[in-house]
Amino acid sequence: MKRLTAILLVALLLPVSAALAAVPQESYIDKLGKDVVVLLADKEMAEAKRKAGFSKLLTQNFDLKTIGRFVLGRHWRDASDAQRSEYQKLFEKMVVTVYTQRFSDYSGQQLVVTGSVPAEGSQDVFVKSQIRQEGGPPVAVEWRVRSVGKGFKIVDAVVEGVSMSVTQRSDFDAIVAQGGVDGLIAELKNRTANPAAAPDAIAKK
Amino acid sequence: MMKTIKRLLTVAVLATALTAPAMAASEEIWDPLEPVNRYVFAFNEGMDVVFIRPLAEIYRFILPDFVLDRLEHAFINIREPLATVNYVLQGDLDEASDSLLRFVVNSTVGLAGMFDVMGGQSEDKLTGFGDTFGVWGVGSGPYLVLPLIGPSSLRDTVGLAADYYADPVGIALRDDTFGVDHPDTIYTGIQLARGFDARSRLIKQVDDLRRNSLDFYATVRSIYAQRRAAKINGTSGDAPEIPDYN
């Protein structure tokens, strides 16, 4: 009986581990998801330490230079070197602030890798995953993973068909259309300096 | 009356098809009416912040999760017949028969759709005329913000009107054999309740986007266009290229 259980267990686990081993990008996302959960679920850890750890995972695993440049879109060309470097600095700061806050109310969600497809016309791989949560339907997230040097970096996350990078680009584009690149830099400065006091129009909580 | 509406629908859909440039999610969104749209958007935001969102919070606070779940299921179920019709029009007979079977079983054994006895019921599986026109190759046309309803496009607005008149549930309500008083009011009421219920399930997400967008109008417009493209084209495998700048 014990032996049967063992065989069954192996048979159950085999396809999973085989699938994960086949595509290194999948195991990369799988591990990252587990690292994030370990960090967020640790109730003993001091808030500041958790934030620092999360911010480190974020900046190490997301190619924020590439994302930042993509997000500025066609306005990158018009920007001076000084504007570019200041924008990149502020963009990184904004991403860290926004995502640290987004993940601060973690309540047991788990990331499950479900497969992957090559991204058309590039070396990138879309790793498909589901964020499973209690009391709600799972959320489909696809991670666009790029080989950088010897490791991997994420260049986009597509949540239920919505690319975070494209959405952010539309958002920034509207601000640049109103106040130019300097207007965007000023707005980012304002937001990152004091995120709690962000002038979110009429939607004050 | 019905004939005029049908003719108007055909003209509108054709006009959209002829004038709409092909639009991928990565392209800029065609928004020639932006000043008007922003005005309506601001109105919707005001209504949401002052009335709808607070009511939605009370609604979710008062009703137990069990009741909220039953309502969510019933609101999906009442939309299945429209989905069945549209799956047929899209040529997807598998989904059409699944949807029909779900409606029949869930409406009876599942007590007016409050329980998904059949399994597989989901908001994502619902489909309407906006999707059908998209599957037929009609471009989205200009982006539109509708009062109270929110983000849409010319194609999807025509789709909404078609949904209203061609939904088998509405047709049954209006049918003389059932002798329902004020069928249009009842049908509209159901749709409004459905919309309110859907809004109430997005309180956190909308709050988050409002707080973190620099231009909330532009963010919502982008999300709408991407969601529609993903729904109509199936997968998000055709997400935009992120170039390698190094």
Contacts between the chains, C-beta under 8 A, distances in Angstrom:
chain1	res1	chain2	res2	distance
A	65	B	245	7.6
A	66	B	242	6.5
A	66	B	243	8.0
A	66	B	244	7.4
A	66	B	245	5.9
A	66	B	246	7.9
A	67	B	242	7.4
A	69	B	245	5.4
A	70	B	242	5.2
A	70	B	243	7.0
A	98	B	212	5.1
A	102	B	208	6.6
A	102	B	212	7.9
A	117	B	237	5.8
A	119	B	237	7.7
A	119	B	239	7.6
A	119	B	241	7.9
A	120	B	237	6.9
A	120	B	238	6.9
A	121	B	241	6.5
A	122	B	241	6.5
A	122	B	244	7.6
A	124	B	242	7.4
A	126	B	236	8.0
A	126	B	237	6.7
A	126	B	239	7.5
A	135	B	65	7.0
A	137	B	122	7.1
A	142	B	236	6.0
A	142	B	239	7.4
A	144	B	239	7.1
A	144	B	242	6.3
A	146	B	242	7.9
A	146	B	244	7.3
A	155	B	242	4.6
A	156	B	239	6.8
A	156	B	242	5.4
A	158	B	236	4.9
A	158	B	239	5.3
A	160	B	227	7.3
A	160	B	230	7.5
A	161	B	226	5.9
A	161	B	227	5.6
A	161	B	229	7.4
A	161	B	230	2.7
A	161	B	231	7.1
A	161	B	236	4.6
A	162	B	223	5.3
A	162	B	226	4.7
A	162	B	227	6.1
A	162	B	230	7.4
A	163	B	25	7.1
A	163	B	226	6.4
A	163	B	236	7.6
A	163	B	239	5.2
A	163	B	240	6.4
A	165	B	240	7.7
A	165	B	242	6.3
A	166	B	25	6.4
A	166	B	26	6.1
A	166	B	222	6.4
A	166	B	226	6.5
A	166	B	239	7.6
A	166	B	240	5.6
A	167	B	219	6.0
A	167	B	222	4.8
A	167	B	223	5.8
A	167	B	226	7.1
A	169	B	222	7.8
A	170	B	29	7.4
A	170	B	218	4.9
A	170	B	219	6.5
A	170	B	221	6.7
A	170	B	222	3.5
A	171	B	213	5.4
A	171	B	214	5.3
A	171	B	215	5.5
A	171	B	218	5.3
A	171	B	219	4.7
A	171	B	222	7.2
A	172	B	214	6.7
A	173	B	28	7.7
A	173	B	218	6.8
A	174	B	214	7.4
A	174	B	215	3.8
A	174	B	217	7.1
A	174	B	218	3.5
A	175	B	214	4.8
A	175	B	215	5.6
A	178	B	215	7.9
A	184	B	214	7.6
A	187	B	214	5.5
A	188	B	214	7.9
A	191	B	214	7.4
A	198	B	211	6.6
A	200	B	210	5.6
A	200	B	211	5.1
A	200	B	213	8.0
A	200	B	216	7.8
A	201	B	45	7.3
A	201	B	210	7.4
A	201	B	216	6.6
A	202	B	45	6.0
A	202	B	46	6.7
A	202	B	49	5.3
A	203	B	45	7.4
A	203	B	49	5.9
A	203	B	207	7.1
A	203	B	210	3.9
A	203	B	211	6.9
A	203	B	216	7.7
A	205	B	207	6.6
A	205	B	211	7.8
